[in-house]
């Protein structure tokens, strides 16, 4: 949430910066509400002053033994008027709050200006896409024989749900554990296991509510006045970031680095017809999330650091990728600046997003009332950052497509082999008719089957 002081100070400047994000700020509505707020507040303060003056007079008159009934009647009348004004003032504050909750974050000055993804800027690339001497298959054709079961997922839950079994399930688990181990052991994050269902307060805190209510799955229990609505998390950013909600943190505790592996649930309300083939866009997918809570003076240094942490995963997995600075029109609601990491997918002959790392500055912290105490002892809003480290399903897709062999087997990156129960030089996934197995390619010729 933006600081309302910015709007009161120079709303036209704020509105101009928001046009770069494609957001039309309701300037007239804000000015009308602000004008009404000032009128009601001034009138209330004047009445309170009058009541205080009359109350003092009553005290003086009582000492003299004078009749105070008439003045006391006026005091009661002023009190009733103040109560009525307070109700009106509360309603104006509520409307101002609703307006503020619908305004996206202001873009950082370094963010490229653009209307949509065509305005994004490539920052760098790593790795060279592999050249194949055979016809490339996509992750669907490669994955089905290895245990990616679209029919079972649809039967159990509906479209955009997938069941993984056998080698595909093990590869999925191995990726998540490899990512967690890397971030906790090498990058200094504390691993967390979070709730998968959160309350509305958590979602208001990180900016998903009220604007994106239709993008989430709800869980309702009870009825009538006892009805409680909760939400399946669209990302573990929400519970991880909200751990500092309504808190004042000591400066020496910063930065706080948190990571967690969780399923993510998204209704994909605005994505009808997109990526319908395969597991690129699912209602349920897994992600290893990175969150940092830091001081304002170091948050952009932390953003670059977080991007590097996500890049390290792709580099260890030997997957070509590029880093993209998102333009103003393509950033998420809460972000002040965002980098996307896009991994190379041979079957699509393009790069696709596998991580998004953002600095929200104080936007989420203001909603959460998350602060730290400065060296001078003054409470100040923290800055919050979040990123994918990485999306597990899309990383699995990239490994299948980049590591595919002519015979349909898939070579596993060396960093991942210990998590697959193997330590040999060349490891490939293959479907054995009688068991889930790894095909070990023998450098001296021939092959053998090792059961998992």
C-alpha positions as CSV (number, residue, x, y, z in Angstrom):
1,X,0.0,0.0,0.0
2,X,1.3,3.5,-0.9
3,X,1.9,6.1,1.8
4,X,-1.2,8.3,1.8
5,X,1.1,11.2,2.5
6,X,2.4,10.9,-1.1
7,X,-1.1,11.4,-2.5
8,X,-1.9,14.3,-0.2
9,X,1.4,16.0,-1.0
10,X,1.4,15.6,-4.9
11,X,-1.3,13.3,-6.2
12,X,-0.7,14.5,-9.8
13,X,3.0,13.3,-9.7
14,X,1.8,9.9,-8.2
15,X,-0.8,9.6,-10.9
16,X,1.7,10.3,-13.6
17,X,4.1,7.6,-12.4
18,X,1.2,5.1,-12.2
19,X,0.3,5.7,-15.8
20,X,3.6,4.0,-16.7
21,X,2.1,0.9,-15.0
22,X,-1.1,1.2,-17.0
23,X,-3.0,2.3,-13.9
24,X,-5.4,5.2,-14.0
25,X,-5.5,6.7,-10.5
26,X,-8.9,7.9,-9.3
27,X,-7.6,11.4,-8.7
28,X,-11.0,13.1,-8.5
29,X,-12.4,10.4,-6.1
30,X,-9.4,10.8,-3.9
31,X,-9.6,14.6,-3.8
32,X,-13.3,14.4,-3.0
33,X,-12.8,12.0,-0.1
34,X,-9.8,14.0,1.2
35,X,-11.8,17.2,1.1
36,X,-14.7,15.5,3.0
37,X,-12.2,14.0,5.5
38,X,-10.7,17.4,6.2
39,X,-14.1,19.0,6.6
40,X,-15.4,16.4,9.0
41,X,-12.1,16.3,10.9
42,X,-11.9,20.1,11.3
43,X,-15.6,20.3,12.3
44,X,-15.1,17.5,14.8
45,X,-12.0,19.1,16.3
46,X,-13.9,22.5,16.6
47,X,-16.7,20.8,18.4
48,X,-14.3,19.0,20.7
49,X,-12.7,22.4,21.5
50,X,-16.2,23.9,22.2
51,X,-17.1,21.0,24.4
52,X,-13.8,21.4,26.4
53,X,-14.5,25.1,26.8
54,X,-18.0,24.5,28.0
55,X,-16.9,21.7,30.4
56,X,-14.4,24.1,32.0
57,X,-17.2,26.7,32.4
58,X,-19.4,24.1,34.0
59,X,-16.7,23.4,36.6
60,X,-16.3,27.1,37.4
61,X,-20.1,27.6,37.6
62,X,-20.5,24.6,40.0
63,X,-17.9,26.1,42.3
64,X,-20.1,29.2,42.4
65,X,-23.2,27.2,42.9
66,X,-24.7,28.4,39.7
67,X,-27.3,26.4,37.6
68,X,-25.4,24.5,34.9
69,X,-28.3,22.5,33.4
70,X,-28.5,24.7,30.2
71,X,-24.8,24.4,29.5
72,X,-24.8,20.7,30.3
73,X,-27.5,20.3,27.7
74,X,-25.3,22.0,25.1
75,X,-22.4,19.7,26.0
76,X,-24.7,16.6,25.6
77,X,-25.8,17.9,22.2
78,X,-22.3,18.5,21.1
79,X,-21.3,15.0,22.2
80,X,-24.2,13.6,20.1
81,X,-23.0,15.6,17.1
82,X,-19.4,14.4,17.5
83,X,-20.6,10.8,17.6
84,X,-22.5,11.3,14.3
85,X,-19.5,13.0,12.7
86,X,-17.2,10.2,13.9
87,X,-19.4,7.6,12.1
88,X,-19.2,9.7,8.9
89,X,-15.5,10.1,9.3
90,X,-15.0,6.4,9.8
91,X,-16.9,5.8,6.6
92,X,-14.7,8.2,4.7
93,X,-11.6,6.6,6.1
94,X,-13.0,3.2,5.0
95,X,-13.5,4.5,1.4
96,X,-10.0,6.0,1.4
97,X,-8.5,2.7,2.6
98,X,-10.4,0.8,-0.2
99,X,-9.1,3.2,-2.8
100,X,-5.5,2.8,-1.5
101,X,-5.7,-1.0,-1.5
102,X,-6.5,-0.9,-5.2
103,X,-3.4,1.2,-6.1
104,X,-0.3,-0.8,-7.3
105,X,3.2,0.0,-6.1
106,X,5.2,2.8,-7.7
107,X,7.9,1.6,-10.0
108,X,11.5,2.2,-9.1
109,X,13.3,4.8,-11.2
110,X,15.5,2.1,-12.8
111,X,12.6,0.1,-14.2
112,X,12.2,0.4,-18.0
113,X,9.0,2.0,-19.1
114,X,6.7,-0.1,-21.3
115,X,3.1,-1.2,-21.7
116,X,3.5,-4.9,-21.7
117,X,6.1,-7.7,-22.0
118,X,7.3,-6.3,-25.3
119,X,8.9,-3.5,-23.2
120,X,10.9,-5.9,-21.0
121,X,14.7,-5.6,-21.3
122,X,17.2,-8.5,-21.4
123,X,20.0,-8.0,-18.9
124,X,22.2,-11.1,-19.5
125,X,22.3,-14.7,-20.7
126,X,24.0,-17.7,-19.4
127,X,24.8,-21.0,-21.2
128,X,24.4,-22.0,-24.8
129,X,21.2,-23.8,-26.0
130,X,22.1,-27.3,-27.1
131,X,22.1,-28.3,-30.7
132,X,20.2,-31.6,-31.4
133,X,20.9,-34.1,-34.2
134,X,17.5,-35.7,-33.8
135,X,13.9,-34.5,-33.8
136,X,13.2,-32.7,-30.5
137,X,10.3,-33.9,-28.3
138,X,8.5,-31.7,-25.8
139,X,8.1,-32.5,-22.1
140,X,4.7,-34.1,-22.7
141,X,6.0,-36.7,-25.1
142,X,9.1,-37.2,-23.0
143,X,7.3,-37.2,-19.6
144,X,4.3,-39.5,-20.2
145,X,6.5,-42.7,-20.4
146,X,8.4,-41.5,-17.3
147,X,5.3,-41.1,-15.2
148,X,3.6,-37.7,-15.9
149,X,0.0,-38.8,-15.9
150,X,-2.4,-36.1,-17.3
151,X,-5.4,-38.4,-17.5
152,X,-5.2,-39.5,-13.9
153,X,-4.9,-35.8,-12.7
154,X,-7.9,-34.8,-14.7
155,X,-9.9,-37.8,-13.4
156,X,-9.0,-37.0,-9.8
157,X,-9.4,-33.2,-9.8
158,X,-10.2,-31.8,-13.2
159,X,-8.3,-30.0,-16.0
160,X,-4.9,-28.4,-15.2
161,X,-4.1,-31.0,-12.5
162,X,-1.5,-33.7,-13.1
163,X,-0.4,-36.9,-11.3
164,X,3.3,-37.7,-11.2
165,X,4.4,-41.2,-10.5
166,X,7.6,-43.3,-10.5
167,X,10.6,-41.6,-12.0
168,X,8.8,-38.3,-12.7
169,X,7.7,-38.0,-9.1
170,X,11.2,-38.8,-7.9
171,X,12.7,-36.2,-10.2
172,X,10.2,-33.6,-8.9
173,X,11.1,-34.4,-5.3
174,X,14.8,-34.4,-6.0
175,X,14.6,-30.9,-7.6
176,X,12.8,-29.4,-4.6
177,X,15.3,-31.0,-2.1
178,X,18.3,-29.9,-4.2
179,X,16.9,-26.3,-4.3
180,X,16.3,-26.2,-0.5
181,X,19.7,-27.6,0.3
182,X,21.4,-25.1,-1.9
183,X,19.5,-22.1,-0.5
184,X,19.9,-23.2,3.1
185,X,23.5,-24.5,3.0
186,X,25.1,-22.1,0.5
187,X,22.9,-19.0,0.5
188,X,22.0,-18.5,4.2
189,X,18.2,-19.0,4.1
190,X,16.3,-20.6,7.0
191,X,14.0,-23.4,5.9
192,X,10.4,-23.1,6.9
193,X,7.4,-25.4,6.6
194,X,4.4,-23.1,6.2
195,X,0.6,-23.6,6.3
196,X,-0.9,-24.1,2.9
197,X,-4.2,-22.4,4.0
198,X,-4.0,-18.8,5.2
199,X,-6.5,-16.2,6.5
200,X,-7.5,-13.1,4.7
201,X,-5.3,-10.9,6.9
202,X,-2.2,-12.6,5.4
203,X,-3.4,-12.0,1.9
204,X,-4.2,-8.3,2.6
205,X,-0.7,-8.1,4.0
206,X,1.1,-9.2,0.8
207,X,-1.3,-7.6,-1.6
208,X,-3.4,-10.5,-3.0
209,X,-6.6,-9.2,-1.5
210,X,-8.8,-7.5,-2.3
211,X,-7.7,-7.2,-5.9
212,X,-7.0,-10.8,-6.8
213,X,-9.7,-12.7,-4.9
214,X,-10.9,-14.4,-8.1
215,X,-7.4,-15.9,-8.7
216,X,-7.4,-18.0,-5.5
217,X,-9.2,-21.1,-4.3
218,X,-11.3,-20.6,-1.1
219,X,-12.0,-22.8,1.8
220,X,-15.2,-22.0,3.8
221,X,-16.3,-23.5,7.0
222,X,-19.2,-22.8,9.4
223,X,-22.3,-20.8,8.5
224,X,-24.1,-17.6,9.3
225,X,-22.2,-15.4,11.7
226,X,-19.7,-18.2,12.3
227,X,-18.7,-18.6,8.7
228,X,-14.9,-18.4,8.1
229,X,-13.3,-18.0,4.7
230,X,-9.7,-19.0,4.2
231,X,-7.6,-19.4,1.1
232,X,-5.2,-21.9,-0.4
233,X,-1.9,-20.2,-0.9
234,X,-1.0,-19.1,-4.5
235,X,2.7,-18.9,-3.3
236,X,4.5,-19.5,0.0
237,X,5.6,-15.9,-0.2
238,X,2.4,-15.1,1.7
239,X,3.0,-17.1,4.9
240,X,6.8,-16.5,4.8
241,X,6.5,-12.7,4.5
242,X,3.6,-12.5,7.0
243,X,5.8,-14.0,9.7
244,X,6.9,-10.4,10.4
245,X,3.3,-8.9,10.3
246,X,2.5,-6.7,13.3
247,X,6.1,-6.9,14.5
248,X,9.0,-4.6,15.3
249,X,12.3,-6.3,14.5
250,X,15.7,-5.3,16.0
251,X,18.0,-3.9,13.3
252,X,20.7,-6.5,14.1
253,X,18.3,-9.3,13.0
254,X,18.2,-8.0,9.4
255,X,18.3,-9.3,6.8
256,X,16.0,-12.1,7.5
257,X,16.2,-14.8,4.8
258,X,13.5,-17.4,4.6
259,X,12.8,-20.3,2.2
260,X,10.2,-22.9,1.9
261,X,8.9,-25.6,-0.5
262,X,5.2,-25.7,-0.9
263,X,2.4,-26.4,-3.4
264,X,0.9,-23.3,-4.9
265,X,-2.8,-23.1,-5.9
266,X,-4.1,-20.7,-8.6
267,X,-7.4,-20.6,-10.3
268,X,-5.7,-18.9,-13.4
269,X,-8.9,-16.9,-13.8
270,X,-7.3,-14.7,-16.5
271,X,-5.3,-17.3,-18.3
272,X,-8.0,-19.2,-20.2
273,X,-6.6,-21.1,-23.2
274,X,-2.9,-20.4,-22.4
275,X,-0.4,-23.2,-22.1
276,X,-3.1,-25.9,-22.1
277,X,-0.6,-28.6,-23.2
278,X,1.5,-30.1,-20.5
279,X,2.4,-28.8,-17.0
280,X,3.5,-25.2,-17.8
281,X,0.4,-23.7,-16.3
282,X,-1.4,-25.7,-13.6
283,X,-4.0,-25.1,-10.9
284,X,-1.5,-26.8,-8.5
285,X,2.2,-26.6,-8.8
286,X,5.2,-26.6,-6.5
287,X,7.7,-23.9,-5.9
288,X,10.7,-23.2,-3.6
289,X,10.2,-19.6,-2.5
290,X,12.8,-17.1,-1.3
291,X,11.9,-14.2,1.0
292,X,14.1,-11.5,2.4
293,X,13.1,-8.9,5.1
294,X,15.6,-6.1,5.1
295,X,16.3,-2.4,5.8
296,X,15.5,0.2,3.1
297,X,19.1,1.2,2.5
298,X,20.1,-2.4,1.4
299,X,17.0,-3.7,-0.3
300,X,18.2,-3.2,-3.9
301,X,21.5,-4.9,-3.0
302,X,19.4,-7.8,-1.6
303,X,17.4,-8.0,-4.8
304,X,20.5,-8.5,-6.9
305,X,21.7,-11.1,-4.4
306,X,18.4,-12.9,-4.6
307,X,18.5,-13.0,-8.4
308,X,22.0,-14.5,-8.1
309,X,20.7,-17.2,-5.7
310,X,18.0,-18.2,-8.2
311,X,20.6,-18.1,-11.1
312,X,22.9,-20.5,-9.1
313,X,20.3,-23.2,-9.2
314,X,20.0,-23.0,-13.0
315,X,23.7,-22.9,-13.5
316,X,24.2,-26.0,-11.3
317,X,21.5,-27.7,-13.3
318,X,23.4,-26.7,-16.5
319,X,20.2,-25.1,-17.9
320,X,20.7,-22.1,-20.3
321,X,18.7,-19.1,-19.2
322,X,18.4,-15.3,-19.5
323,X,17.6,-12.6,-17.0
324,X,14.9,-10.1,-17.9
325,X,14.2,-6.7,-16.2
326,X,10.4,-6.3,-16.4
327,X,9.0,-3.0,-17.6
328,X,6.5,-0.9,-15.7
329,X,3.5,-2.4,-17.5
330,X,4.5,-6.1,-16.9
331,X,5.3,-6.0,-13.2
332,X,3.2,-7.6,-10.5
333,X,0.9,-5.4,-8.3
334,X,3.1,-5.2,-5.3
335,X,6.5,-4.9,-7.0
336,X,8.7,-1.8,-7.3
337,X,11.2,-3.7,-9.4
338,X,11.2,-7.3,-10.8
339,X,13.6,-9.5,-12.6
340,X,12.4,-12.7,-14.4
341,X,14.6,-15.7,-15.0
342,X,13.7,-17.5,-18.2
343,X,15.0,-21.0,-18.9
344,X,15.5,-22.3,-22.5
345,X,13.0,-24.8,-23.7
346,X,14.1,-26.5,-26.9
347,X,10.7,-27.8,-27.9
348,X,9.3,-24.3,-27.8
349,X,12.5,-22.8,-29.2
350,X,12.2,-20.0,-26.7
351,X,12.9,-18.9,-23.1
352,X,10.1,-19.3,-20.5
353,X,9.8,-17.9,-17.0
354,X,11.0,-20.1,-14.2
355,X,11.6,-17.5,-11.5
356,X,10.5,-14.0,-10.7
357,X,12.3,-11.9,-8.1
358,X,10.9,-8.7,-6.8
359,X,11.6,-5.8,-4.4
360,X,8.3,-4.5,-3.0
361,X,10.1,-1.8,-0.9
362,X,7.7,-0.8,1.9
363,X,4.5,-1.6,0.0
364,X,3.8,-4.9,1.8
365,X,5.3,-3.8,5.1
366,X,2.9,-0.8,5.3
367,X,-0.1,-3.2,4.9
368,X,1.4,-5.7,7.4
369,X,2.6,-3.0,9.9
370,X,6.0,-4.7,9.7
371,X,8.8,-2.5,11.1
372,X,12.3,-2.5,12.5
373,X,13.9,-0.4,15.2
374,X,16.7,1.8,13.8
375,X,19.9,2.5,15.7
376,X,18.2,5.6,17.1
377,X,15.4,3.5,18.4
378,X,12.8,4.8,15.9
379,X,10.4,2.2,14.3
380,X,10.7,2.3,10.5
381,X,9.0,0.1,7.9
382,X,11.1,-2.8,6.6
383,X,11.5,-3.6,2.9
384,X,10.3,-7.0,1.7
385,X,11.6,-9.1,-1.2
386,X,10.4,-12.4,-2.7
387,X,11.5,-14.7,-5.5
388,X,11.2,-18.2,-6.9
389,X,14.1,-20.4,-6.3
390,X,12.7,-22.1,-8.5
391,X,9.3,-23.2,-9.8
392,X,9.8,-27.0,-9.5
393,X,7.5,-28.1,-12.3
394,X,8.9,-25.8,-14.9
395,X,12.4,-26.7,-13.9
396,X,11.4,-30.4,-14.4
397,X,10.1,-29.5,-17.9
398,X,13.5,-27.8,-18.7
399,X,15.5,-30.8,-17.5
400,X,13.4,-33.2,-19.6
401,X,13.7,-31.1,-22.8
402,X,17.3,-30.0,-22.5
403,X,18.5,-33.4,-21.3
404,X,16.6,-35.6,-23.8
405,X,18.4,-38.3,-25.8
406,X,17.5,-39.8,-29.2
407,X,16.1,-42.9,-27.6
408,X,13.7,-41.0,-25.3
409,X,15.8,-41.2,-22.2
410,X,16.8,-38.1,-20.3
411,X,20.2,-37.3,-18.9
412,X,20.2,-35.9,-15.4
413,X,22.5,-33.0,-14.5
414,X,25.4,-34.1,-12.3
415,X,24.4,-31.9,-9.4
416,X,21.0,-33.6,-9.2
417,X,22.3,-37.2,-9.4
418,X,22.9,-37.8,-5.7
419,X,19.2,-36.8,-5.1
420,X,18.2,-39.5,-7.6
421,X,20.1,-42.1,-5.7
422,X,23.0,-42.3,-8.3
423,X,26.6,-41.1,-8.3
424,X,27.8,-42.4,-11.7
425,X,29.0,-40.3,-14.6
426,X,26.2,-40.5,-17.0
427,X,22.7,-41.0,-15.7
428,X,19.5,-41.0,-17.7
429,X,15.8,-41.5,-17.0
430,X,14.2,-44.3,-18.9
431,X,11.0,-46.3,-18.6
432,X,11.4,-49.9,-17.8
433,X,8.4,-52.1,-18.4
434,X,8.6,-53.9,-15.1
435,X,9.9,-51.3,-12.7
436,X,10.7,-47.7,-12.2
437,X,14.4,-47.5,-13.0
438,X,17.3,-45.3,-14.1
439,X,19.2,-46.2,-17.2
440,X,22.9,-45.9,-16.6
441,X,24.8,-45.1,-19.8
442,X,28.1,-46.9,-19.7
443,X,30.9,-44.7,-21.1
444,X,32.7,-47.9,-22.4
445,X,29.7,-49.1,-24.3
446,X,26.4,-50.9,-23.6
447,X,23.9,-50.1,-20.9
448,X,22.5,-51.5,-17.7
449,X,19.4,-51.1,-15.6
450,X,19.6,-50.1,-11.9
451,X,16.4,-50.4,-10.0
452,X,15.6,-47.5,-7.7
